[in-house]
Amino acid sequence: MTEEEIITRIREFHFVAGTDLPAPATEAVVEELEAVVGLAMPPLLKRLYLEVSDGGFNDWGNAYPLTREDERCCYGHGPVLQEYLWSVKGKVDPDETLPVPGFLVPFAHMGCSIYHFVDWSTPEGRVWAIDADAGHYQLPLPWPTLGEQLVNDMDKVASGSGQRRGRLVHVLADPNGNPIEIQSAHDGKSWTVIDLRRHPTAGSPWPAWSVRVNGPAPRSTEYTEHTVTITPHSRGRWWMDLASPDSWL
């Protein structure tokens, strides 16, 4: 796929998922990072930051931002420059010590001790996975380029075989532990819980819940009653899929 096709696909993916991408980064921020790394940012990655959004544009929405700290897109990590300075000093994770070559620039934290880096020494942006616990950092992913990885991940989600999608949220409960409100972790939106039931997805590795809510509708600011799906994420947070069908309730 061309860069234009990949960018269009990413925008369509997040539109269907109902996620609100943050505003793009600026040229000045990209240039500052390039000066520190000593390499040019791979062209596709640069276009994603400057034309699509400042992080959060991959299927999990956890691509690191360049200019802000946003737990929705990076598990509380970021921005990229901060993460890069940690990694080149041998601190991929605050609890781990692992030397990382300077040409590998942090891209996303995938959960647990797994991190994705982009090889800035390659114009196509080769993606590497680093397992801080296992001490492995020379582990390129099966997809040789960032673009191919992004498309592959979106294809998995579209086919139902991939990871979760949506926005990162907090679920608030009453004193008896009953969920009463869902709050977005990044943009201040919230939804009142009307009803919830266990999602009957067979064989899923994550417990999913269908939730009837009153709040902003997908891709709209209008408050309506509609159905979403939530699945556990990490640190007490959840993924909420805004494109869930009502038939699940």
C-alpha positions in Angstrom: 0.0 0.0 0.0 1.1 3.6 -0.6 1.6 6.1 2.2 -1.7 7.8 1.1 -3.6 4.5 1.2 -2.2 3.7 4.7 -3.1 7.2 6.0 -6.6 6.9 4.6 -7.0 3.4 6.1 -5.9 4.7 9.5 -8.4 7.6 9.5 -11.2 5.3 8.4 -10.3 2.7 11.0 -10.6 5.2 13.9 -13.7 6.7 12.4 -15.4 3.3 12.4 -14.1 2.6 15.9 -15.5 6.0 17.2 -12.1 7.2 18.6 -11.3 10.8 18.6 -7.7 11.2 17.4 -5.7 14.1 19.0 -4.5 17.0 16.9 -1.4 16.5 14.8 2.1 17.5 16.1 4.1 20.4 14.7 7.2 20.5 12.4 9.2 22.1 15.2 8.6 19.2 17.6 9.6 16.7 14.9 12.8 18.7 14.2 13.7 18.8 17.9 13.4 15.1 18.2 15.4 14.5 15.0 18.2 16.7 16.3 18.5 14.6 19.4 18.3 11.3 17.6 20.7 12.5 14.9 18.6 10.8 12.2 15.6 11.9 10.1 12.2 10.5 11.1 11.1 7.8 8.6 8.8 9.5 6.1 5.6 7.6 6.8 6.0 8.0 10.6 6.6 11.7 10.1 3.4 12.1 8.0 1.4 10.2 10.6 2.5 12.6 13.4 2.1 15.8 11.2 -1.0 14.9 9.2 -3.0 12.4 11.3 -2.5 12.8 15.0 0.1 13.4 17.7 0.2 9.7 18.7 -2.6 7.3 19.3 -3.0 6.5 15.6 -2.3 2.7 15.6 -4.9 0.0 16.2 -4.5 0.0 20.0 -4.3 3.8 20.1 -1.1 3.5 22.1 1.5 5.1 19.8 3.5 7.5 21.9 2.8 11.3 21.4 5.5 13.8 20.6 4.3 16.7 22.7 2.2 15.5 25.7 1.7 12.8 28.3 -1.6 11.0 27.5 -2.4 7.7 29.3 -4.9 6.8 26.6 -2.2 6.4 23.9 0.8 5.2 25.9 0.0 3.6 29.2 1.2 6.7 31.0 4.4 6.8 29.0 5.7 9.5 26.7 6.4 11.8 25.1 8.7 10.2 22.6 11.7 12.3 23.5 11.4 11.5 27.1 11.1 7.8 26.3 14.1 7.9 23.9 16.3 9.5 26.6 15.3 6.7 28.9 16.0 4.0 26.4 19.4 5.1 25.2 20.5 5.2 28.9 19.5 1.6 29.2 16.2 2.2 30.9 13.5 1.0 28.5 11.2 0.4 31.5 11.7 2.2 34.9 12.0 -1.2 36.5 14.4 -2.7 34.0 17.9 -2.1 32.7 18.4 -2.8 29.0 20.7 -1.1 26.5 19.0 0.1 23.3 20.8 1.2 20.2 20.4 4.9 19.4 18.8 4.3 16.1 15.8 2.6 17.7 13.3 5.2 18.8 10.4 4.3 21.1 7.0 3.9 19.3 4.5 2.2 21.7 4.3 0.2 24.9 2.3 -2.9 24.1 1.7 -4.0 27.7 3.7 -5.9 30.4 7.3 -5.6 29.4 6.9 -5.5 25.6 7.8 -2.3 23.7 7.8 -1.5 20.0 10.6 0.7 18.5 11.0 2.1 15.0 14.4 1.8 13.4 15.1 5.4 12.2 18.2 4.2 10.3 15.8 2.7 7.7 13.7 4.9 5.5 10.8 2.4 5.7 10.9 2.4 9.5 11.6 -1.2 10.4 9.7 -2.2 13.6 11.4 -4.0 16.5 9.9 -5.5 19.6 11.8 -5.3 22.9 11.0 -7.6 25.8 12.5 -5.9 28.8 11.9 -8.8 31.1 13.6 -11.3 28.8 16.4 -9.0 27.9 15.8 -9.2 24.2 16.1 -6.1 22.1 17.3 -7.4 18.7 13.9 -8.9 17.8 12.5 -7.5 14.6 8.8 -8.1 14.1 7.5 -10.3 11.2 6.4 -7.2 9.2 9.5 -5.4 7.8 8.0 -1.9 7.8 5.9 0.3 10.0 3.3 0.7 7.3 2.9 -3.1 6.9 2.6 -3.6 10.7 -0.1 -0.9 11.0 -2.1 -2.4 8.1 -1.6 -5.9 9.4 -2.9 -4.9 12.9 -5.9 -3.2 11.5 -6.7 -6.2 9.3 -6.7 -8.4 12.4 -9.1 -6.2 14.1 -11.4 -6.0 11.1 -11.4 -9.8 10.8 -12.2 -10.2 14.5 -8.9 -12.0 15.3 -6.9 -9.1 16.5 -6.6 -7.0 19.7 -9.1 -4.7 21.2 -9.8 -1.3 19.9 -11.6 1.9 21.1 -10.8 4.4 23.8 -9.2 4.0 27.1 -11.6 4.7 29.9 -12.1 4.5 33.7 -15.2 2.8 35.1 -16.6 4.4 38.3 -18.7 2.4 40.7 -21.0 3.1 43.6 -20.1 2.0 47.2 -21.5 -1.5 46.4 -19.2 -2.0 43.4 -21.9 -1.4 40.8 -20.7 0.5 37.7 -22.4 3.9 37.4 -20.3 5.9 35.1 -17.7 5.5 32.3 -15.1 8.3 31.9 -12.8 8.8 29.0 -9.2 8.8 30.0 -8.2 11.5 27.6 -10.9 14.0 26.5 -13.3 14.5 29.4 -16.3 12.7 27.9 -18.4 10.5 30.1 -21.3 8.1 29.9 -23.9 7.1 32.5 -24.3 3.4 32.9 -27.9 2.2 32.5 -27.4 -1.6 32.3 -24.6 -4.0 31.7 -24.4 -7.7 30.9 -21.6 -10.2 30.2 -20.8 -10.3 26.5 -21.4 -13.9 25.2 -18.2 -14.0 23.1 -17.0 -17.6 23.2 -13.3 -18.2 23.5 -12.3 -14.6 24.1 -9.2 -14.2 26.3 -10.7 -11.1 27.9 -14.0 -10.8 29.8 -16.1 -8.4 27.8 -19.2 -6.6 29.0 -22.0 -5.1 26.9 -23.0 -1.8 28.5 -26.1 0.3 27.9 -25.1 3.9 28.4 -26.4 7.4 28.0 -23.8 9.8 26.6 -22.0 11.0 23.5 -22.9 8.9 20.5 -20.2 7.5 18.2 -18.7 10.2 16.1 -21.1 12.8 17.6 -21.5 15.0 20.6 -25.2 14.3 20.9 -26.2 12.4 24.0 -28.2 9.3 23.3 -28.7 5.8 24.7 -26.6 3.3 22.9 -24.5 0.2 23.5 -20.8 -0.1 24.0 -18.4 -2.9 24.9 -15.8 -2.7 27.6 -12.9 -5.1 28.2 -10.1 -4.9 30.9 -7.0 -3.0 29.8 -4.4 -2.4 32.6 -4.0 -0.7 36.0 -7.8 -0.7 36.5 -8.5 0.9 33.2 -10.7 -0.5 30.3 -11.0 -0.3 26.6 -14.4 0.9 25.4 -15.5 0.1 21.8 -18.0 2.7 20.6 -19.0 0.7 17.5 -20.7 -2.2 19.4 -24.0 -3.5 18.1 -27.1 -3.2 20.2 -27.9 -6.8 19.6 -25.3 -7.7 22.3 -27.7 -6.7 25.0 
